[in-house]
C-alpha cells in the first residue's frame, strides 16, 4: 500500500497538491490528524486492495515532540506501507501575500499583527521534517500545469510515458455537440451510408459500413492526417499535466460515419499505447 504524506507550511499549497494527487487516482484525505494515521492505514489495508494509493494532507504544527511524528511514520512502515513525504513550501513574501489576498489568519498569528514572523516561526518548527522529506515542492511561481507535471513524473505509473486517458466519442450534430469536447471533427464531408438502402439499418460498427466509408480516399487521408496531428499533440498535453482529453467526431445522426471514424481512430491510439475509451453517444437514435 502506498501512502503519500503531504505536509509543509501553512499557505504554501498543501490542499492544491492533494487535489492534483486526487486527479491521479489517489484516495485523498485533507487535515488528517497525525494520531489517526496508523488506524486509517489499518482500515485501508483491511479493504484488501480497494485503497492501494492514499494521500494524506496533514498539519503537524500542534506536535509537542517531533519524535512523535517519526514514530507514527515508523509504525505505518512496519504495517507494510510504502511511505513518501512531500513537503510543500514557498518563499516568505509569497506566503505573506497569499494570506493578505485571502484575508485569512495564519494559525500562529491569530491577531494578524505579524504574518511574516508567524511564517518564519513555522518554518523553524518544521525544519527537521523538511530534512526528512522525500520531495520538497516550492510553489513560489509554480503554475498548476507545472505542479501536475512534477507530481505525474514522480507518482504516476506511466505506460511508455503516455499517462493520459483519451475519450473518443461519436455523435450526431442534430442532437447537439458534446459539451465536454476538447476537440470536435466534422466528418460530414464523407459520403453518407444512410442513403444506401442495404447500409442504412447498419452502423459504423458493421464491416460493410466501414468498408464503404474507408473506400473513399478522403476518409483515409483524413484519418492519416489526424493521427499525425495527435502524435504531435498528445505528448505535449501530457507534459502540461492533462490526464483526460476528449476528441469527438460528428456526422448528421451519429450512427454511421462518426461511429466508424471514432472506432478507427481509437484503434490507432490503442496501438500507440494510449488508454482509450470509445463511446458512441447517438448510435441508437437515428433508426
Secondary structure as UniProt FT lines:
FT   STRAND          2..8
FT   TURN            10..11
FT   HELIX           14..23
FT   TURN            24..25
FT   STRAND          27..29
FT   HELIX           34..36
FT   HELIX           37..46
FT   TURN            50..51
FT   STRAND          53..57
FT   TURN            61..62
FT   HELIX           66..78
FT   TURN            79..80
FT   STRAND          82..89
FT   HELIX           92..102
FT   TURN            107..108
FT   TURN            110..111
FT   HELIX           115..125
FT   HELIX           127..132
FT   STRAND          135..138
FT   TURN            140..141
FT   HELIX           144..155
FT   TURN            160..161
FT   STRAND          165..172
FT   HELIX           173..175
FT   TURN            179..180
FT   STRAND          183..186
FT   TURN            188..189
FT   HELIX           193..195
FT   HELIX           197..200
FT   TURN            204..205
FT   HELIX           207..213
FT   TURN            214..215
FT   HELIX           217..239
FT   TURN            240..241
FT   STRAND          244..251
FT   HELIX           257..271
FT   TURN            272..273
FT   STRAND          275..280
FT   TURN            281..285
//
